[in-house]
């Protein structure tokens, strides 16, 4: 009965939207005093309702704070309370996530560490982080993050610099102008802006921001490592498996570092035997920049050797970096194309939960992104990261681990909608 009464009172408040400060200016003193005591009576009545009501108020505040990082407006808070009283916590969480701060603060901080090697949460907005934010906002299949021909840019109606493959000015302007990301982003195809063939796009893996960080110099192995870290929540060290075949390890890896072959057999082999066959998916990609005038690559761009293009060093479409230090071990693997294979589908790394409906091998970045995105580790990782973001802590108890496990299954069953993961985790942590 108290719960119904409370709901009726809240609805009365919503309909009337009483604000005392506005009445001070519009009403006669006697009328104002009369209205004031009516409001006071209503406040006393609502304050005397059961402890369940007080709990609902605190839960609504906590849920909104955890999801958005800011306090709720009066109307939003009251609407959330009604939904919680009606046992609709997921709907209450979605109401909270209508607040622009969920996108500009919570999701921005959630996405940004994945966009740079230093995992800096304060790095500027870019095509990687904007695309992640857009996918969550639109509540679409989050597996697209690693495999789709997709990019989110500022709306064409906004006064922004055009998207460029050579700089980040478009996204920097979005941030500098404090554009509401819940409304200021629109979806487009990556291939229409970057010059990549649609078949060569792989979500954020082929974004300019990712290329700048993970294709920069090196040998493109960094893209594999940081994809594992950012989207499967594991680094190479936990995946070391010295039982895998070394037949795809490139020439630049010494088989006897320091003159001791045991170092290779007991250490290097464990990572490279699995990593090198995967990194082959990126054999046609490079991040081009002028190292003399632009040593940090701020004005560089992603390049891709399309059909018919030949690298002068390799004599194939493979970028020259794949043949770096070829004399270190001349009998090592020579990369001729972008056919990759997942050696970790066997052995101890079956624990990552690879999708049995996929073959574990393919051509190019898109199919590799699909391999990663359909693993159990990918789903579990997204939930774990959301838990840390919303609950402001790591999972600590058996209940926490059980919640992460159940939300992971819900994530998969609900078409990989990450916004719903935020809602479910928010419900779990709102009573803390």
VEXDORO-652491 format. One record per residue: z, x, y of N, C-alpha, C in turn; residue in one letter. Coordinates in steps of 0.001 Angstrom, whole numbers, padded with zeros to 6 digits, always signed. Each point is the difference from the previous one (the first is absolute). Example, Ala and Ser with C-alpha at 12.3 -4.5 7.8 and 13.67 -1.06 7.14 Angstrom:
<rs>
+007800+013190-005690+000000-000890+001190+000000+000900+001200A;-000720-000350+001050+000060+000820+001190+000730-000770+001090S;
</rs>
This chain:
<rs>
+000000+000828-001195+000000-000828+001195+000000+000866+001250X;+000879+001044-000018+000081+000903+001150-001328+000684+000238X;-000659+000367-001090-001290+000694+000101-001031-000903+000660X;-000035-001296-000388-000946-000930+000597+000298-000207+001470X;+001301-000125+000334+000410-000196+001382-000413+001190+000849X;+000228+001177-000562-000386+001226+000708-001501+000035+000272X;-000784-000349-000998-001446-000010+000177-000426-000975+001074X;+000638-001202+000021-000337-000994+001025+000316+000516+001394X;+001140+000663+000126+000380+000522+001313-000976+001059+000473X;-000384+000854-000909-000948+001052+000368-001315-000618+000456X;-000465-001004-000745-001254-000646+000374+000108-000672+001369X;+001192-000582+000285+000214-000582+001324-000126+001061+001077X;+000582+001180-000268-000071+001078+000976-001442+000448+000208X;-000749+000097-001091-001391+000426+000106-000822-000986+000820X;+000224-001301-000218-000780-001010+000705+000331-000014+001479X;+001258+000138+000312+000413-000069+001399-000159+001322+000731X;+000138+001131-000767-000139+001349+000569+000841+000150+001261X;+001260-000303-000158+000914-000013+001146+000233+001402+000507X;-000195+000225+001246+000288+001273+000639+000815-000279+001270X;+001259+000403+000002+000907-000351+001079-000424+000586+001333X;-000584+001202-000032-000332+000628+001267-001062-000779+000761X;-000936-000633-000719-001025-000781+000681+000580-001280+000593X;+001013-000573-000641+000614-001227+000496+000769+000258+001287X;+000512+001209+000136+000765+000303+001214-000839-000196+001252X;-001286+000278-000123-000882-000083+001153-000589-001391+000207X;+000001-000817-001034-000717-001270+000072+000892-001238+000091X;+001240+000116-000437+000855-001180-000100+001064-000034+001093X;+000438-001213+000291+001131-000154+000906+001250+000563-000668X;+000967+000432+000748+001209+000587-000584+000651-000897-001031X;+000092-001306+000303+000674-000890-000959-000794-000121-001291X;-001331-000057+000154-000846-000088-001194+000099+001271-000815X;+000004+001118+000690+000107+001283-000699+001301+000101-000784X;+001109-000429+000640+001306+000062-000683-000011-000883-001236X;-000616-001192+000139-000056-000922-001143-000789+000617-001151X;-001159+000586+000347-000823+000618-001029+000724+001204-000618X;+000723+000726+000836+000713+001181-000491+001009-000378-001072X;+000763-001080+000262+001013-000382-000987-000633-000576-001262X;-001162-000636+000141-000710-000447-001203-000395+001193-000859X;-000532+001029+000666-000387+001205-000734+001213+000673-000611X;+001119+000000+000745+001217+000624-000509+000479-000735-001246X;-000090-001341+000034+000409-000782-001170-000891+000311-001200X;-001300+000128+000274-000929+000332-001078+000314+001380-000574X;+000316+000933+000876+000330+001350-000458+001263-000007-000857X;+001020-000749+000433+001242-000070-000767-000244-000626-001365X;-000861-001039-000005-000290-000670-001269-000694+000945-000968X;-000994+000719+000505-000717+000898-000897+000872+001161-000430X;+000915+000428+000857+000866+001130-000342+001018-000360-001051X;+000288-001281-000147+001030-000415-000952-000560-000310-001382X;-001312+000154-000154-000601-000277-001309+000424+001071-000984X;-000255-000196-001255+000471+000858-001079-000389+001458+000179X;+000645+000869-000773-000301+001425+000028-001440+000274-000389X;-000599-000903-000762-001389+000178-000407-000914+000041+001217X;+000340-000805+001022-000784-000003+001237+000084+001353+000686X;+001221+000526+000137+000170+001311+000636-000765+001057-000768X;+000031-000094-001326-000737+000955-000818-001487-000087+000249X;-000506-001223+000183-001423-000182+000266-000402+000660+001306X;+000799-000153+001024-000283+000610+001292-000061+001518-000130X;+000962+000581-000656+000027+001452-000159-001168+000485-000859X;-000323-000771-001029-001125+000372-000858-001314-000030+000768X;-000178-001019+000826-001220-000100+000800-000118+001181+000958X;+001109+000335+000648-000008+001155+000908-000325+001284-000764X;+000665+000181-001130-000198+001212-000792-001436+000104-000506X;-000527-001120-000481-001360-000019-000528-000998+000374+001093X;+000167-000573+001163-000915+000291+001106+000140+001445+000471X;+001224+000461+000127+000238+001371+000452-000619+001004-000959X;+000194-000198-001301-000495+000950-000987-001527+000013-000057X;-000621-001149+000197-001453-000069-000107-000717+000444+001272X;+000627-000193+001147-000694+000249+001258+000612+001108+000841X;+001274+000289-000204+000665+001003+000816+000448-000498+001353X;-000194-001292+000279+000441-000586+001270+000734-001307-000281X;+000740-000457+000990+000716-001266-000145-000971-001165+000101X;+000333-001076-000692-000853-001186+000004+000194-000802+001273X;-001067-000666+000434+000142-000957+001090+000807-001190-000497X;+000504-000787+000940+000829-001153-000375-000769-000967-000888X;-001234-000290+000369-000788-000968-000764-000300+000532-001396X;-000423+001268-000084-000316+000591-001309+001227+000009-000894X;+001142+000366+000569+001240+000045-000778+000351-001377-000546X;-000124-001026+000824+000341-001353-000438-000969-000486-001076X;-001268+000323+000171-000982-000390-001023+000275+000709-001322X;+000384+001259+000071+000340+000733-001214+001233-000582-000668X;+000971-000406+000789+001218-000601-000561-000309-001288-000752X;-000878-000806+000572-000390-001239-000690-000637+000320-001343X;-000898+000969-000009-000669+000370-001245+000980+000561-001024X;+000952+000800+000450+000999+000533-000920+000881-001115-000544X;+000365-000958+000853+000799-001142-000464-000765-000849-001001X;-001323+000014+000111-000831-000755-000946-000364+000841-001218X;+000676+001153-000140-000223+000913-001126-001454+000485-000035X;-000487+000410+001169-001351+000543+000125+000049+001379+000655X;+000622+000973-000669+000159+001327+000619-001323+000727+000223X;-000986-000189-000892-001289+000670+000172-000693-000531+001249X;+000069-001319+000187-000598-000592+001198+000731+000477+001253X;+001317+000170-000094+000774+000504+001143-000420+001426+000343X;-000239+000797-001035-000440+001373+000229-001379+000026+000652X;-000895-000872-000468-001326-000056+000621+000098-000433+001463X;+000939-000888+000299+000217-000401+001394+000434+001208+000833X;+000888+000818-000552+000435+001204+000708-001166+000950+000236X;-000883+000087-000997-001111+000947+000092-001104-000454+000945X;+000162-001179+000615-000909-000402+001065+000303+000757+001292X;+001165+000624+000068+000395+000771+001179-000875+001246+000113X;-000609+000257+001148-000897+001163+000154+000623+001332-000387X;+001320+000132+000159+000660+001270-000321-000120+000357-001474X;-000198-000989-000852-000184+000301-001419-001213+000898-000196X;-001038-000217+000783-001233+000771-000122+000059+001301+000801X;+000456-000092+001256-000024+001174+000871+001114+000987-000310X;+001067-000456-000632+001130+000890-000288+000174+000216-001501X;+000346-001064-000725+000310+000144-001424-001191+000545-000792X;-001155-000653+000117-001168+000434-000771-000564+001314+000522X;+000073+000210+001294-000474+001278+000555+000812+001159-000571X;+001324-000146-000036+000859+001047-000560-000159+000101-001514X;-000308-001122-000644-000226-000015-001443-001275+000767-000354X;-001033-000167+000808-001307+000573-000310-000154+001444+000437X;+000560+000349+001137-000324+001272+000656+000284+001250-000825X;+001122+000127-000714+000241+001227-000761-001104+000319-001006X;-000661-001012-000510-001067+000215-000987-001262+000575+000619X;-000100-000020+001325-001235+000395+000663-000055+001475+000361X;+001075+000735-000250+000005+001409+000412+000798+000861-000965X;-000377+001255-000086+000624+000925-000943+001489+000186+000273X;+000381-000008+001281+001411+000193+000349+000836-001243-000251X;-000644-001112-000330+000653-001296-000213+000833-000402+001222X;-000554+000265+001163+000627-000310+001277-000126-001498+000275X;+001116-000677+000190-000026-001448+000241-000446-000340+001416X;-000027+001000+000885-000341-000257+001395-001431+000399+000347X;-000824+000301-000983-001402+000318+000262-000692-001221+000608X;-001051+000211+000790-000678-001128+000654-000640-000955-000994X;-000203-001214+000443-000769-000977-000766-001399+000565-000238X;-000547-000247-001173-001344+000481-000318-000676-000972-000959X;-001200+000337-000460-000723-000949-000847+000674-000214-001351X;+000731+000972-000474+000751-000131-001262+001133-001008+000179X;+000883+000239+000982+001166-000870+000172-000411-001397+000464X;-001030-000104+000859-000449-001314+000454-000558-000817-001162X;-000684+000659-000920-000561-000705-001152+001105-000497-000922X;+001012+000808-000200+001135-000450-000816+000675-001203+000651X;+000235+000066+001304+000640-001110+000721-000856-001263-000121X;-001302+000146+000158-000880-001158-000090-000001-000644-001372X;+000017+000805-001038+000024-000541-001362+001268-000800-000263X;+001131+000499+000510+001257-000742-000172-000040-001284+000820X;-000458+000109+001238-000054-001187+000859-000821-001113-000628X;-001149+000353-000566-000899-001002-000559+000372-000423-001415X;+001059+000622-000543+000534-000410-001303-001069+000037-001098X;-000827+001044+000024-001046+000143-001011+000442+001011-001064X;-000776+000128-001013+000294+000897-001117+000187+001432+000523X;+001212+000518-000125+000309+001299+000588-000661+001149-000743X;-000521-000246-001191-000719+001059-000710-001248+000435+000756X;-000460-000832+000922-001161+000371+000812+000266+001261+000818X;+001258+000315+000229+000361+001152+000816-000615+001294-000526X;-000282+000077-001304-000527+001221-000600-001431-000126-000512X;-000646-001123+000204-001302-000147-000647-001036-000813+000768X;+000373-000717+001035-000940-000918+000635-000784+000645+001147X;-001131-000592+000305-000784+000363+001186+000599-000773+001168X;+001081+000527+000542+000799-000763+000950+000551+000904+001084X;+000114-000560+001189+000628+000697+001118+000462-001063+000990X;+001155+000192+000583+000476-000891+001055-000092+000722+001335X;-000583-000695+000960-000170+000541+001348+000542-001011+001002X;+000112+000426+001269+000415-000929+001039-001065-001059+000227X;+000419-001199+000359-000951-001089+000233-001018+000386+001065X;-001205-000451-000207-001083+000328+000925+000241-000559+001395X;+000827-001030+000110+000284-000607+001308+000955+000848+000838X;+000620+001014-000606+000941+000847+000721-000729+001118+000739X;+000614+000459+001067-000577+001086+000793+000434+001334-000600X;-000758+000451-001003+000360+001206-000731-001209+000916-000123X;+000219+001295-000138-001122+000884-000352-000549-000402-001367X;-001280+000192-000196-000598-000344-001293+000568+000890-001098X;+000014-000528-001231+000410+000827-001140-000916+001210-000082X;+000569+001165-000242-000788+001220-000094+000375+000779-001249X;-000994+000623-000606+000281+000845-001166+000501+001375+000433X;+000003+000265+001311+000369+001323+000509+001342+000062+000724X;+000646-001138+000188+001297+000028+000679+000799-001253-000328X;+001244-000014+000478+000900-001115-000278+000239-000861+001239X;-000879+000112+001005+000226-000658+001290+000123-001521-000129X;-000758-000595-000899+000027-001457-000179+001412-000470-000365X;+000616+000658-000942+001329-000415-000476+001101+000449+000958X;-000204+001130+000648+000965+000438+000996+000070-001009+001146X;-001145-000564+000378-000022-001019+001054+000714-001274-000447X;-000187-000378-001256+000732-001159-000530+001500+000188+000161X;+000454+001214-000285+001430+000286+000093+000453+000121+001449X;-000770+000685+000810+000374+000206+001406+000052-001308+000777X;-000841-000949-000388-000042-001294+000692+000959-001016-000619X;+000775+000443-000984+000987-000874-000663-000645-001294-000501X;-001175+000142-000606-000706-001157-000540+000798-000585-001172X;+000129-001302-000015+000684-000706-001086-000851+000133-001270X;+000472+000791-000953-000784+000259-001212-000054-001195-000940X;+000856-000989+000226-000084-001207-000823-001226-000820+000348X;-000598+000292+001153-001174-000755+000443-001138+000910+000467X;+000312+001260+000301-000972+000872+000644-000909+000776-000925X;+000151-000170-001317-000836+000714-000957-000986-000944-000673X;-001165+000518-000324-000963-000776-000770-000604+000875-001088X;-000377-000650-001078-000516+000706-001165-001502+000230+000134X;-000442+001188-000404-001421+000301-000050-000257+000907-001195X;-001250+000337-000242-000314+000901-001106+000026+001443+000489X;+000551+000860-000782+000060+001418+000338-001409+000594+000077X;-000860-000413-000899-001351+000568-000050-000800-000291+001261X;+000307-001107+000682-000741-000350+001208+000372+000883+001182X;+001128+000698-000083+000475+000824+001109-000035+001493-000290X;+000189+000369-001250+000163+001418-000331-001277+000687-000430X;-001019-000776-000373-001223+000584-000516+000042+000273-001489X;+001133-000267-000646+000095+000164-001449-000742-001130-000703X;-000637+000264-001129-000510-001104-000817+001176-000851-000475X;-000212-001277-000172+001088-000878-000445+000592+000485-001318X;-000843+000574-000860+000471+000475-001299+000885+001236+000117X;-000023+000665+001149+000797+001211+000199+001291-000276+000757X;+000254-001259+000349+001241-000350+000689+001096-000275-001016X;+001222+000353+000380+001141-000209-000892+001245-000316+000819X;-000093-001064+000790+001145-000398+000803+000441+001112+000935X;+001315+000200+000069+000533+001012+000916-000277+001424-000475X;-000368+000172-001263-000291+001348-000493-001193+000600+000723X;-000904-000843+000475-001170+000484+000722+000064-000372+001482X;+001195-000270+000505+000182-000223+001431-000069+001336+000734X;-000229-000048+001291-000059+001231+000778+001354+000708-000017X;+001074-000775+000127+001343+000596+000050+000324+000743-001291X;-000336-000595-001149+000266+000648-001279-000857+001244-000156X;-001256-000085+000417-000894+001158-000097+000529+001158+000836X;+000462-000306+001207+000514+001038+000889+001197+000730-000620X;+000820-000718-000717+001201+000597-000572-000234+000612-001376X;-000739-000684-000851-000029+000370-001412-001320+000615-000479X;-001050-000081+000842-001228+000744-000277-000113+001224+000905X;+000955+000165+000869+000013+001106+000961+000124+001327-000753X;-001028+000871+000161+000011+001290-000689+000279-000199-001491X;+000755+000895-000628+000410-000169-001385-001135-000232-000966X;+000317-000697-001075-000972-000248-001067-000006-001459-000446X;+000483-000889+000874+000061-001452-000229+001003-000414-001071X;+000749+000949-000531+001073-000379-000931+001114-000747+000730X;+000149+000279+001298+001055-000654+000776-000155-001516-000006X;-001238-000488-000043-000201-001445-000018+000593-000619-001265X;-000100+000690-001118+000607-000494-001235+001515+000035+000120X;+000520+001130+000442+001455+000144+000061+000632-001034+000925X;-000544-000161+001208+000627-000918+000944-000267-001457-000330X;-001063-000295-000722-000179-001362-000494+001068-000319-001039X;+000284+000951-000859+001079-000183-000972+001343-000192+000699X;+000259+000800+001010+001274-000088+000720+000121-001309+000771X;-001058-000358+000708+000072-001145+000904-000172-001341-000685X;-000725-000031-001107-000330-001293-000599+000459-000160-001448X;+000446+001080-000637+000588-000108-001335+001427+000545-000018X;+000476+000469+001151+001379+000459+000173+000385+001133-000957X;-000925+000919-000222+000325+001164-000816-000765+001199+000524X;+000578+001174-000156-000687+001231+000360-000536+000637-001280X;-000655+001125+000138-000582+000661-001168+001042+000556-000956X;+001088+000501+000536+001008+000640-000848+000500-000916-001122X;+000336-001265+000277+000437-000878-001096-001099-000324-001009X;-001251+000284+000366-001121-000325-000886-000471+001199-000820X;+000640+001137+000162-000423+001202-000735-000033-000267-001500X;-001133+000319-000603-000167-000197-001438-000867+001142-000529X;+000631+000967-000612-000714+001184-000488-000741-000251-001312X;+000035-001228-000509-000725-000319-001230-001424-000474+000275X;-000362-000202+001263-001359-000467+000329-000984+001174-000047X;-001246-000329-000261-001049+001019-000109-000283+000640+001359X;-000203+001322+000044-000327+000685+001256-001493+000072+000305X;-000812-000745-000732-001450+000188+000088-000616-000398+001340X;+000724-000781+000842-000551-000402+001293+000683+000728+001166X;+000804+001018-000291+000647+000747+001078-001018+000946+000633X;-000092-000030+001317-001040+000737+000715+000187+001516-000047X;-001025+000672+000504-000039+001463-000026+001027+000650+000933X;+000481-000715+001010+000892+000609+000985+001445+000122-000475X;+000289-000473-001206+001363+000078-000536+000088+001167-000980X;+000834+000967+000316+000162+001170-000868+000648-000399-001319X;-000512+000533-001066+000599-000262-001321+001105+001000-000321X;+000185+000975+000877+001105+000950-000199+000529+000433+001367X;+000608-000938+000738+000504+000334+001333+001037+001117-000063X;-000193+001023+000828+000910+001144-000042-000130+000804-001274X;-001084-000219-000729-000209+000714-001251+000749-000580-001177X;+000583-001193+000168+000805-000606-001072-000596-001359-000353X;-000672-000095-001124-000648-001247-000411+001010-001098-000315X;+001235+000400-000265+001022-001019-000301+000258-000900+001199X;-000145+000533+001215+000183-000818+001198-001037-001113+000057X;-001227+000328-000369-001044-001026-000032+000282-001024-001089X;+000314+000458-001187+000183-000904-001141+001213-000905+000166X;+001054+000501+000647+001248-000761+000103+000163-000738+001327X;-000843+000337+000990+000152-000630+001313-001319-000557+000532X;-000918+000897+000356-001254-000428+000645-000758-001028-000838X;-000082+000241-001282-000739-000887-000890+000532-001423+000052X;+001316-000129+000114+000635-001314-000051-000494-000952+001072X;-000298+000515+001192-000504-000832+001093-001520-000026+000055X;-000612+001180-000059-001437+000087+000200-000802-000682-001106X;+000509-000043-001209-000756-000618-001095-000223-001489+000254X;+000930-000637+000704-000167-001419+000333-000581-000216+001373X;+000387+000853+000958-000428-000185+001383-001470+000331+000214X;-000479+001105-000539-001375+000421+000276-001046-001007-000484X;+000138-000594-001188-000980-001008-000407+000005-001239+000899X;+001142-000309+000642+000071-001132+000916-000607+000355+001361X;+000290+001216+000482-000510+000424+001309-001517+000112+000019X;-000623+000025-001156-001457+000065-000057-000635-001244+000623X;+000747-001100+000056-000502-001235+000611-000362+000196+001466X;+000616+001006+000650-000212+000228+001431-000959+001164+000261X;-000803+000367-000979-000837+001195+000086-001044-000058+001107X;-000378-001192+000455-001055-000111+001011+000560-000182+001414X;+001337+000033+000152+000627-000277+001295+000489+001285+000670X;-000058-000009+001324+000504+001124+000788+000433-000524+001368X;+000908+000723+000633+000371-000307+001384-000530+001124+000866X;-000977-000323+000832-000680+001001+000805+000589+000086+001409X;+000238+001217+000469+000487+000223+001358-000285+001449+000377X;+000072+000285+001275-000227+001351+000501+001337+000721+000059X;+000221+000926-000900+001296+000673-000098+000313+000876+001215X;-001035+000394+000748+000225+000861+001166+000431-000805+001222X;-000661-001101+000250+000325-000811+001176+000988-001124-000304X;+000151-000325-001266+000851-001125-000392+000752+000348-001288X;+000929+000961+000075+000640+000509-001219+000788-001030-000803X;+000464-001067+000649+000761-001015-000733-000873-001154-000487X;-001282+000047+000350-000924-001022-000500+000105-001351+000670X;+000537-000064+001216+000176-001286+000667-001325-000695+000281X;-001061+000775+000164-001310-000584+000309-000956+000073-001187X;+000535+000228-001172-000834+000094-001184-000370-001358-000561X;-000798+000007-001052-000434-001256-000620-000209+000192-001499X;+000091-001085-000712-000252-000016-001433-001497+000094-000267X;-000372+000862-000928-001405+000068-000416-000090-000202-001507X;-001169-000432-000429-000216-000324-001409-001431+000355-000367X;-000169+000774-001053-001342+000386-000457-000614-001147-000799X;-000950-000673+000623-000634-001140-000639-001122+000459-000942X;-000538-000951-000693-001093+000282-000938-001126+000746+000714X;-000396+001118-000542-001066+000785+000591+000474+001153+000859X;+001289-000023+000405+000551+001104+000774+000479+001102-000942X;-000202+001249+000401+000389+001132-000830+000800+000998+000821X;+001133+000391-000527+000802+001024+000661-000633+001368-000275X;-000190+000835+001023-000669+001289-000219+000779+000960-000887X;+001312-000180-000064+000821+000898-000823-000021-000395-001466X;+000143-001301-000271+000102-000460-001385-001359-000343-000605X;-000985-000298+000844-001302-000412-000513-000013-001415-000540X;+001078-000749+000225+000109-001393-000435+000592-000808+001149X;+000360-001254-000258+000669-000817+001010+001459+000414+000191X;+000507+000822-000879+001415+000413+000048+000238+000877+001235X;+001093-000294+000728+000352+000784+001177+000364+001430-000404X;-000276+000942+000890+000191+001422-000312+001442+000348-000333X;+000955-000753+000543+001415+000302-000241+000366-000075-001487X;-000779-000748-000776+000277-000105-001433-000370+001276-000751X;-000687+000904+000677-000345+001281-000610+000737+001160+000671X;+001036-000324+000784+000800+001053+000625+000615+000917-001056X;+000062+001280+000321+000672+000987-000869-000485-000083-001441X;-001301-000137-000165-000575-000175-001336+000177+001221-000883X;+000256+001158+000599+000156+001217-000804+001423+000193-000513X;+000930-000856+000414+001380+000135-000480+000045-000117-001517X;-000699-000983-000526-000153-000141-001451-001394-000573-000248X;-001009+000875-000095-001401-000451-000088-000286-000946-001144X;+000830+000013-001031-000238-000848-001167+000623-001398+000151X;+000574-000240+001175+000573-001312+000246-001067-001062+000220X;+000453-001228+000231-000907-001140+000118-000768+000064+001320X;-001304-000262-000072-000865-000043+001179-000363-001463+000274X;+000405-000499+001156-000245-001400+000346-001466-000217+000348X;-000650-000923-000719-001423-000276+000205-000257-001380+000597X;+000996-000885-000081-000177-001365+000493+001375-000610+000273X;+000054-001317+000226+001280-000650+000322+000508-000894-001136X;-000316+000385-001226+000532-000738-001152+001425+000466-000304X;+000919-000935+000047+001408+000325-000215+000493-000594-001323X;+001125+000526-000473+000627-000519-001223+001512+000130+000119X;+000696-000991-000487+001460-000023+000071+000590+000512-001314X;+000348+001278-000025+000616+000594-001195+001435-000470-000198X;+000576-000591+001027+001390-000453-000092+000137-001368-000667X;-001088-000556-000467+000102-001244-000769+000602+000265-001385X;+000030+001257-000380+000640+000385-001259+001147+000936+000307X;+000943+000118-000942+001149+000858+000225+001096-000711+000774X;+000905+000767+000588+001195-000567+000640-000333-000875+001197X;-001152+000226+000635-000318-000748+001211-000635-001356-000254X;-000002-000417-001247-000291-001402-000284+001035-000898+000660X;+001150+000591+000344+001096-000750+000626-000411-000618+001337X;-001086+000489+000607-000457-000572+001265-000651-001368-000185X;-000210-000382-001225-000482-001357-000286-001438-000240+000385X;-000905+000817-000508-001421-000144+000311-000550-001292-000594X;-000913-000617+000703-000577-001277-000413-000904+000207-001221X;+000320-000688-001094-000770+000142-001226-001405-000592+000117X;-000236-000818+001014-001325-000599+000178-000970+000951+000709X;+000508+001129+000469-000844+001002+000626-000185+001169-000957X;-001067+000756+000193-000346+001055-000958+000722+001314+000240X;+000539+000200+001205+000655+001270+000299-000955+001085+000429X;-001217-000366+000319-000969+000951+000528-001018-000758+000834X;-000689+000751+000864-000957-000671+000865-000710+000982+000903X;-000651-000556+001021-000791+000794+000935+000464-000324+001420X;+000440+001006+000726+000324-000165+001406+001377-000560+000301X;+000283-000054+001311+001334-000352+000487+000368-001459-000241X;-000975-000897+000089+000312-001423-000139+000579-000325-001375X;-000622+000513-001048+000487-000285-001349+001338+000698-000260X;+000223+001165+000622+001302+000651-000146+001078-000809+000706X;-000326-000521+001186+000958-000862+000687+000350-001220-000827X;-000985-000543-000697+000245-001140-000887+000933+000393-001147X;-000178+001199-000536+000857+000491-001068+001453+000073+000460X;+000217+000554+001185+001357+000111+000539+000587-001377+000331X;-000794-000846+000669+000510-001275+000505+000346-000994-001098X;-000554+000177-001175+000288-000930-001103+001068+000523-000952X;+000639+001078+000363+001076+000524-000837+001316-000717+000293X;+000881+000020-000976+001340-000554+000192+000742+000792+001061X;-000244+001297+000052+000676+000850+000969-000343-000402+001429X;-001238-000414+000239-000406-000446+001335+000801-001225+000415X;+000070-001005-000873+000727-001221+000332+001477+000291+000228X;+000580+000783-000897+001420+000330+000102+000288+000779+001280X;-000907+000894+000361+000184+000835+001191+000043-000847+001270X;-000911-000977+000111-000017-000821+001216+001316-000757+000150X;+000514-000522-001105+001257-000751+000055+001163+000926+000354X;-000008+001179-000582+001061+000967+000284+000006+000384+001478X;-001177+000210+000568-000100+000360+001414+000441-001159+000897X;-000373-001214-000367+000440-001167+000774+001518-000138-000075X;+000566+000230-001176+001455-000082-000164+000688+000980+000959X;-000479+001223+000039+000600+000999+000892-000135-000396+001465X;-001137-000618+000337-000250-000403+001376+000876-001168+000434X;+000105-001001-000854+000697-001228+000368+001508+000109-000219X;+000395+000596-001111+001430+000108-000305+000640+001222+000650X;-000829+000875+000566+000479+001193+000728+000765+000954-000903X;-000370+000037-001273+000662+000899-000953-000834+000080-001265X;+000301+000988-000824-000610+000082-001317+000673-000996-000943X;-000676-000322-001080+000619-000827-001032+001184+000761-000587X;+001156-000643-000052+001222+000693-000387+000677-000556-001250X;-000241-001239-000309+000733-000657-001081-000958-000575-001033X;+000572-000468-001095-000803-000657-001021-000662-001259+000564X;+000720-000699+000895-000582-001194+000620-001205+000365+000862X;+000112+001105+000732-001124+000455+000826-001214+000302-000865X;+000216+000723-001078-001105+000369-000883-000616-001230-000655X;+000842-000957-000345-000501-001238-000597-000841-000780+001014X;+000443+000020+001259-000761-000691+001041-001366+000653+000208X;-000033+001325+000030-001264+000710+000169-000933-000303-001171X;+000546-000041-001198-000811-000292-001179-000568-001418+000049X;+000835-000967+000349-000471-001390+000029-000997-000224+001141X;+000239+000647+001138-000927-000143+001127-001332+000680-000302X;+000023+001093-000761-001241+000654-000406-000853-000951-000835X;+000621-000690-000931-000749-000957-000815-000502-001164+000847X;+000822-000449+000947-000416-001070+000902-001173+000448+000867X;+000031+001237+000449-001073+000589+000806-001329-000095-000756X;+000006+000368-001251-001213-000037-000809-000444-001442-000266X;+000943-000868-000277-000328-001385-000327-000500-000778+001214X;+000416+000428+001184-000411-000679+001234-001130+000747+000702X;-000928+000512-000783-001229+000610+000518+000272+001161+000949X;+001037+000752-000282+000314+001226+000735+000132-000252+001517X;+000701-001072+000357+000245-000305+001410+001255+000745+000453X;-000180+001019+000823+001142+000827+000388+000918-000721+000978X;-000525-000928+000770+000862-000741+000921+001051-000787-000784X;-000394-000522-001143+000967-000733-000823+001078+000945-000539X;-000369+001239-000277+000991+000988-000430+001045+000198+001091X;-000442+000100+001243+000955+000105+001109+000916-001217+000024X;-000564-001180-000246+000796-001227+000022+001034-000010-001122X;-000410+000365-001204+000923-000029-001138+001107+001037+000145X;-000363+001197+000448+001013+001036+000197+000911-000374+001156X;-000568-000627+001046+000822-000455+001108+001032-001010-000430X;-000400-000917-000883+000945-000979-000529+001137+000714-000748X;-000344+000990-000784+001012+000711-000801+001018+000701+000891X;-000479+000586+001100+000882+000813+000832+000613-000737+001175X;-000327-001278+000191+000476-000671+001210+001487-000304-000023X;+000597+000050-001191+001433-000308-000075+000890+001208+000067X;-000592+001176+000187+000811+001227+000000+000833+000124+001260X;
</rs>
